[in-house]
Amino acid sequence: MIRLLARPLVAADFAPFGSVVAAAAGGEAVNAGSSRRHEAVPALDLHRDTGRAVLAVYEARARRFPFDAQVLERHRLSDQVFLPLGGPRRCVLLVAPATVATPCAEDCLAFVSDGQQGIRIAAGTWHHGLLALDDGPWAVLERRAPVEDCDEVGLDAGVRVTLA
């Protein structure tokens, strides 16, 4: 078993795995100036191989940490976007690069969101299922198609994820 300390979710560090979804400085004035529009994710990969975009709501229960992970999954044909709903919702992201055919424990990194951040997991990125730190709902943009797009692999050694 290897041990990973979840580090803060920072866009530059997470870039090889996807992107952090958060309001940035600036943006475009809309609604007669009463709102600012931020293009957080310029393009989503959800339509390959007869896929269609679906907006789901996941009702997550908080996980206990340290957390022992044994399995990762990937969606080769699509991105996934997770957005906290109804207030601050934190999560831990356990990921491994899409460039690895079969990830092992040493390929994994762990990040923890601040409760305001959303996450786009890029197509092909190996990741653990949602590891919520707070109970509550998440809006999830994902792909649906006649053929399921989810590969799972057992890790060669367990990964124990801890929080600071």
Secondary structure, DSSP 8 states (H G I E B T S, - for coil): -EEEE-EE--HHHHTTTEEEE---S--EEETTTTEEE--S-S-----GGG-EEEEEEEEE----SSEEEEEEEE-TT--EEEEE-SS---EEEEEE-TT-SS--GGG-EEEE--SS-EEEE-TT-EE-S-EESS-EEEEEEEEE-SS---EEEEEEEEEEEE--
